[in-house]
Amino acid sequence: LLAGAEPLGNLQLPANCRTEVFERGQEMVMAVWSDRPTRVPMFLGDDARQIDLWGRERPLTLENGMQVLEVGPAPMFFTGIDAALMRTQMSVQFEHATLASQFLKPQPNGLKLTSYFPQSIRGQVRIVVPETWRPSPKDIPFKVAPAETMYQQLEITLQPNATTGRQLVRLDFDLTADRRYQFSIYRKMEVGLSDIFAEAFTRLNERGELEVEQRITNETDQVLSFKCYLYLPPPRKRMMMHVEDHGRGVDLKTYRIYNGEELIGKSLFLRAEEINGTRILNLDVTAQP
């Protein structure tokens, strides 16, 4: 499958899938794998086929007009890919892949797309973001000539409860070239600087308490302090801790909550506000035993 092929790059997919795209002339092959069995809806072209490591071939499943890629830990190969469509999909990028952890303040950004179709294309792309984001505009019409690059300015405003860290943005395309194409692609965006981030892990201890372990990692040379809040489902009250004079490294704090079994499967919200600074770290946590 890959003899004589050259690596072209990768296509971002959800659900922790990894991809590598190869080309040989106008022919394209994409390898896809995931840590666990995963079904990914997308569109690779009318002639796309799925082949496993043993050479067994089967057609792609269709659901709601989309092809479904069924992948797992062993790489699965996809051939018969529409080259113009794949290259156009891979060209789509946000101007800025990082958003500052600033809330209720519009942050300028932009969306780029290069057309690899032999004819002009037109259509619309809808930006589908987490509920706590507000993109403007949300729907972007476009008309692009062959080999031309489109650039559309936009703004993204984060709400106060927006989660920091890596987030997945979906772009839904309705595109017309020689025919109509409807497909979705994904792009990862980082909220907040990746050199200062928060993580949380939960477990039940032997006393039946839910322990929420908060880790704030500082990979800079700045010394930072945070006021931290853990919001619990009503009627329980929020809990608070301080992180003081935190230099480079990991600061570890543990919240202990009585009758922890009542919280298993429920959503908790962790918020760390920088003292005498502008950084805010938000994190959604699902309580696990």
Salt bridges, closest charged atoms under 4 A:
GLU23 OE1 - ARG87 NH2 2.36
GLU27 OE1 - ARG24 NH2 3.19
ASP46 OD2 - ARG179 NH1 2.51
ASP52 OD2 - ARG56 NE 2.68
GLU57 OE2 - ARG49 NE 2.84
GLU63 OE2 - ARG39 NH2 2.69
GLU70 OE1 - ARG58 NH2 3.78
ASP139 OD1 - ARG126 NE 2.60
ASP172 OD1 - ARG170 NE 2.82
ASP174 OD2 - ARG180 NH2 2.60
GLU190 OE1 - ARG166 NE 3.53
GLU206 OE2 - ARG207 NH1 3.35
GLU209 OE1 - ARG207 NH2 3.01
GLU211 OE1 - ARG203 NE 2.98
GLU211 OE2 - ARG256 NE 3.32
GLU213 OE1 - ARG203 NH1 3.59
GLU213 OE2 - ARG215 NH2 2.63
ASP221 OD1 - ARG248 NH2 3.09
ASP251 OD2 - LYS253 NZ 3.01
GLU262 OE1 - ARG236 NH2 2.80
GLU273 OE2 - ARG271 NE 2.88
GLU274 OE2 - ARG279 NH1 3.38
